[in-house]
Amino acid sequence: MYLKTVKREKSLKKNSYKEGKATVYFDKEVFLNPHARLSRELSVAVVKAVGKKGMRLADPTAATGIRGIRYALETPVKDITLVDINRQAYLAARRNAKANGISCKIINDDIQHFCNVSKEHFDIIDLDPFGGVTPYVHDILRMCRDGTYFFATATDTAVLCGSKKSACIRLYDAVPMHNHLCHEGGIRILLGYIARHAAAYGFGIEPLLSVTYRTYMRVFTKLYHGSEKATAAIKNLGYAYYCQNCGLTRTSMTEFPDMLECPACGSRLIISGKMWLGRLFDENVRDKSLSNTNDSGLDGENRRLISLMKEELDIPMYYHVPTITKMLGIGSVSPHEVVKWLHAHGFKASLTHIHDSSVKSDCTIEDMKRCITSISKSAMRR
Ligand SMILES: [Zn+2]
C-alpha cells in the first residue's frame, strides 16, 4: 500500500501543471488541454469582471477541475460546484481541489442528469464539453434564472464553419458559411442557437464577449428572464450574404432571406443563417475583462489575439483584403493601411481577431475597393 502511494505521488509530481494560481495533477485518463489556456485566462478575466461574492458557479464538465479551481482562487466567486461524468476525472478534481486548498462541491454525474435532478440554481454556468454544446443547452437552461451568466465553448468548429454543412443544418438549424466568413458565421450560428433555445425557456440573451481561436469558439452571455426579453433577443436573428463575384458582404435581421441576387452585380448570393446578428460583446465587459487578463503565461499569438480583441469593432462580418486585391487584380495591400485609410476618410474600421488580413468597417464594398486601389496606386508611386 505504501509503495503504491509513493508511486502515485511520484507520477502526480511528473504530471503537474501550473496555470494562474492553480497547480493541478493529471494523468492519461483525465484530460487536460494546455492549449485551452487562453480560453481559461479569458474566462477568469470575465468572472473577475462580472462576478461578485456570494455568487454560485457550476462547471458541469470539470475534468481535472482546473477552470473551477482557478475561479475559486482568482475571482470573487467562491461557491463552486464541479461535475464530471468520468469517475477518474471526478477523483482528480477532488484531489486537485484539496491540493489547492479550496473547498467546493464535486459531483460524479452526467450533465443532463445533474441538470434535471438538481433543484439548484446557479449565477454562472460554464459549459465546456468535448465537441458541440447542442446536446446540453436545454438541460443547462433549466438551471438558469434571471441574470444567470451562461458561458459555452463549442469545439465542433468543422460543423459551425461549413465543412460539414448537413451536420450544421441538423444540429444548429442553420446554413453555415464556407468561405473566409465562416468563423464569424460559426460563432453567430452558435449564439443564434443559444438565443432560440433560451427564448423557448423565456430568456433573452446578451453576449458579453465572444472569441474564436483555432479549434474552439467560446461565448459569454447573460440571460434575462421574460417573454419581452426573449422576443427582443430573437429579433437579432437573420442572414448573412456574400457575393463571390464582386465581394459584397451584407447582413439583414429578417425572418426570411430577403435577397437572392447581388444588388450590385446581379450574381447569385451565398446565403447563411439563421444566425445572431446583434452584438458580439458588451463594450464595458470586454474592456474590463481584457484589461484583467493576465497575459504573462500566454504566447505571442495569444497576446496578439487579445490586443486585436481590444480594438475590435462590433460590426457584423468583415472584408478579407487579399480576396479583394485578387478580385481587383492588384498586388497585396496591408490591412493596417486599409484601416488607416478608412479612418482618414471618415469610416469606422478595425482589424479583427476572427480572421487574419481582414477589416471590419461600416463602408460598402465599393468604398473598400476605392480604398484598396488608392493604397496600391500610392505604393506604386513611391
Ligand atoms: Zn455582386
Boltz pocket constraint, residues with backbone or C-beta under 6 A from the ligand:
constraints:
  - pocket:
      binder: B
      contacts: [[A, 243], [A, 244], [A, 245], [A, 246], [A, 247], [A, 248], [A, 262], [A, 263], [A, 264], [A, 265], [A, 266], [A, 267]]
      max_distance: 6.0
